[in-house]
Amino acid sequence: VLGKAHQALTIKREPPLLTPAVYPGDRCWRDLTCMDFHYETQPVPNPVAYYLHHSPWWLHRFETLSNHFIELLVPFFLFLGRRACIIHGLLQILFQGVLIISGNLGFLNWLTMVPSLACFDDATLGFLFPSGPGSLKDQVLQMQREIRGARSKPRFGSVVRRAANVSLGVLLAWLSVPVVLNLLSSRQVMNTHFNSLHIVNAYGTFRSITRERIEVILQGTASANASAPDAVWEDYEFKCKPGDPSRRPCLMSPYHYRLDWLMCFAAFQTYEQNDWILHLAGKLLASDPEALSLLAHNPFAGRPPPRWVRGEHYRYKFSRPGGRHAAEGKWWVRKRIGAYFPPISLEELWPYFRDRGWPLPLPL
């Protein structure tokens, strides 16, 4: 049915028109300029990020210094006694709250808040409960007095528990040695593990800050000839990632649109490194309802599926408040920089799907 011309999908990629400015051990953390770029280039910006991006330079420097203080020094407050531990909890929760307001990192910030809740003991949270006779607070205080008055000998179970805690602490300290050495290295490796137990790992999503925002825009056309000058290409819109320059950035926290997130990182690589994006293209060519449910706008809704789908590379920048583009209702200014993958049809994708054992997308 396909013929010899369609026995395999062959897509030749043009030389990349843009190399994203991502540096190992990014110097912007040292010269305090990372926040000059972060709000505009983070995976899925929100409306607050639009205005924070245009903040004065001195505020961006203060933000970067605050980030260093919170992430590098504040964690050691846990070992400096009760009051310092409470300060740690307050600062960490405040820091994560700022991140929630300024970006769409999904549930990550909310989960990071949870361990900090352990910094607040009964005495710290006591003001939240009534203190009258017979109240919960009064009962807890009575139990504490009884425990202090009873000087019972240590039981076997408590001794075993303490020994287990000490052993676990020694194990974590030993396994953390390569992690700390990696942290201090000038050739630091991020997002990796150093032992088979995967107990301690290196994490560093924003160790490098991209200087420009690059997006992949998926487009479809009903034209029989994808190369025809009069072929009309229409954009698919995702639920949260930038697309239409006039669409306001979204708020999605604590929800996490994983497809939108992946599209951001795919833009810095090739489609060969992200073959799932061709899988998505096949689903769009077949008007697969499950795939389309992940998008905000299908330009072919109520119409036959597109005959061709392609990926286009665009450079995005925030419009300037009060500027010409903002006056036109545009949150973004974009410029095409080349093709991400050329036009492909459903028939061309079938051999590609077969080679990978994927179910063949069939048009409805």
N, C-alpha and C positions, 0 to 999 in steps of 0.2 A: 504494500500500500504506500509506503513511504518513498520507495525508489532508492537508487544508489546514492543520490545526492543528499539523502537524509539519514544515512547509516550511522552517522555520528555528528554530534554538535561541535562545530568549530567556530569559535568566536575569537577573532584576533583583536588584541587590545592595543590601542595606540599608546605611545610613550606617555607616561604620566606628566600632566601639565603642572602639577603642583606637588611639592614634597612638604607635608605638614611639619611645622617647626616644633618638634618634640625633642627635648634634650635629656639625656640621662644625667641625673643629679642636677636638676634644673637650677641654673644660677639665679632665677628670679626669686627663689626663696632666700637667697643671700642678699640680693640688692633690694628686697622688699617690694618688688613690682608684680608679683604673681596675681594680685587681685586686680591689676589693671586689665587683665585678660579673662580671668576665671568666670566672671558673671556672664560674659558673652559666649564663652566656648564650653561651658559645662554641659554635660550630656543633654539635659532637657531643661532649659531656663524657664522661669516663671515670670509673671509681670513685675514682681519686686526687683528681680535681677536686672530688668531693663533700666530701672531708675538708679540702682546701685552702681551699675556699670558707668554711669555718667557722674558719679560722685567726685568730689575734689581729690587730687592726688594724695594729699596728706591723710585723708581718711583711708585710702587704700593701703598706705604704709602702716597706719595704726592697726588695720585689720590683719595684715600679715604678721606684725609683731605679736598681736593678741593670739593668733593661731599658734605661733611658736611657744608662747607662754603656756597656753592651755594643753597642748599636745606633748611638749617636752618636759615641762617642769611640774605642772599641777598633778600628774599621776603620782609623783613621789610624796605628795601630801598625805597619801594613805598610810604612810609609815611614820607620821609625825604626831600621832596622838589624835584624840577624839575631835577637838575643835578643827584641826587642820583637815581631818577626814570630812567633816561637815562642809567646810569651805570647798573641798574637792567636789563633793556631790553637787553643791549649788552651782559652781562654775561649769562643771561638765553639762549639767542639764540646761543651763543658760546658753552654753555654746551650741549644743545640739538644737535648741530652740531657734537660735539665729540661723543655723543651717537650714532648718525646715522652712523658715520664712523666706530665705533668699534663694532656694533652689528646690528642684524636684528630685531628691535622692530617694524617694519612695519610703520604705519602712526602715531603712538602715539607721537613720537618726533616732527613730522611736525605739528601736531595739538597743541602741547604744545607751539610751537613758536608763534602761532597766537595771544594770549593775550599780549605777550611781545611787539608786534608791536604798541600797544597803548601808550607805553612809549615815543615814538618819536613824538614830536609836530611839528608844522609848521616850527618853527625856526630851529629845528634840521635837518629837511629834506629839508630846503630851498635850500641848495647847489645843489640839484638834478635838479632844475628848472632854466631856464633862467631868468635874472633879468632886462632885458631891458624894455623901455617904452611900455606899452600895453601888456606885457607878463602876464602869469597867476599869477606869483609871485607878479607883480606890482598891479594887480587887487585885490588880496587878501589883500595886505598892505593898499590899498585905502579903502577897505571895513572895515578894522580894525580901521582906522582913523575915519571913519564916525560913527562907533559904539561908539568909545570912546567919540566923540564930542556930541553925542546925549544922554542926561541924562534923559531918559524917566522913568516914574514911573513904578514900578513892576506891571505886569499884573496878572490877576487872574490865568491864566493858568500857569505862571511861579511859582507862590506861591504854587499851587497844586502840581506841579512837584517836587519842593523842599521838600514839606511835604512827598510826596510819597518816595523820595529818602532817607530821614531821617528814615522813618518808615521801609523801607526795610533794611537799615543798622542796625537798632536796632534789627529787627527780625533775621538777619543773625548772629549778635553778640550773641543773646540769644541761638540760635540753635547750635552755635559753642562751647558752654561751655562744653557739654559732649565729644565733639571731642577733645578739648584741654586736658581735664582731662585724656582721653584715651591715648593721645599722651605722657603724662607725666607718665603714669602708667607703672610699671614693668611687668604687665601682659596685655600688649597692644593687642587689637583685631584689625585685619586688614581686609580690603575689606568688610566693613559692613556699615549699616546706623543706625542712632539713632533716627529717627522720621519718621512719615508716609509721610511727604512731600518729603523726599529724597533730600532736598536742599543741605545739607552738609553731607559728608560721610567720612569714614576712608579708606584710600587707602595705600597699601604698598606691591607691588609685590615683591620687593627685600629686604623685611625686614629680611628674612632669606636667606642665601647663601648656596647652596648645595656644598658639598666638592667633590663629585664624579659625573661623568656623566653616567647615566644609560639610555639605549635605548631599545625599543621594536622593534625587527626586524621581520617582517611578511614574512613567507616562504610558498611555495606551492610545492607539488610533484604530479607527474602523476602516481606514483606507486599505485597498487591496495592495497598493504599492507603498511600502514604507519609505522609499526614497523619493517619492513624488513631491515636487515643490509645494503642491497644494494639500499635502497630508496634514490633517489637523490632529495635533497631539494634546491630550488632555491629562491633567495631573491627578494622581491619587493623593488624597490627604490622610495623613495619620492622625491619631487621636490627640497627640500631644507634641510630637517633634515639629520643628519649624518646617513650613511648606509655603503656603500662600503668605506673601509678605504682609498682607493686610489683616491676617488673623492674629488676634491677641495671644501671647504665650499663655499656656494653661496652668492650672493648679491641680496637682494629682496626689500629693502626699496625704495619707500614707500609702495610697495605692501605687502600684508599680506596673507601668506599661512596658513589659520586657521587649516587645518588638521595636517600639520606638527607641528604647535604650540601645538595642543591638544595631539599629540603623545608624546611630551616631558613630559607633566605633567602626562599622563597615566602611564608612566614608573615608577613613584614613588608610584603608587597605584596598586590595583588588577584589574583584568578584571571585577570582580563583581561590582566594583565601577565605571566602565566605560563600561557599556554594549554596548555602541555604537561601540566599537572595534570589538565585535562579529557580529554586524550588518554589519560592513565593511568587515569582513571575509566572511560572506555570499555573499556579493556582488562580492567579488573576486572569490569565488567558482563558481559563475554563470557568470563570465566574464562580469559583468555589465559595459557598456561603459561609463556611467556617473561617476561611482566610479573610473574606470581606468583612466579617464581623469584628476583626481586629483593626479595621480602618474607620476613619471618621467620614470619609466621602468617597463614594464610588462613582466616577463620572459616567459609567455605563449602566447605572441603575435603570431598570425598566427598558433596557435596550439589549440587542445582541452583544455578546462578549467582544472585546477588542480582537482584531486580527494580529496585532503586533504590540509588544511591550518593550520598552527600553528604559535604561537608567541614565540619568543625566547628572553631571557634577556641577554644583553651584557653590559659590562663596557667599556667605551671609555675614552681614554686619547689622548691629542695631542702628535704627534710624536715630537721629539726634532730636531730643525734645525741643519743640519750637521750630525745627527745621522744615525744609520743603517737603520731604517725604513724610514726616510726622503729620504735617498739615493735610496731606492727602490720605491720612488714615493708615499709613504703613508703619508697622512695628519693626520691620526688617527691610534692608536694602540688599538685593541679591544680584549676582552676576554670573552668567554661565562661564565655566572654565573648560568644558570638554565632556566627552562621553564616558560614562562609567561602564556600561556594556551596551553594545549596539542593538538595534531592533531584532527581536527573535519571535518566531511564531510557535504555536503549540506543537505543530508537527515536528519542528526542529528539536524541540525539547524532549520528545518521547524517547529517543535513543539515550539521551542523557539521563533520564529518569530510570530507564531499564538498567543501565550500567551500575547504578547505585542502589538498585533494589527498591526504589521508591514506587509507591502506587501511581499508576498513570493517571494524570488529571484528564478527565473527560468532560467536554462541554455539556452543559445541561440542555 
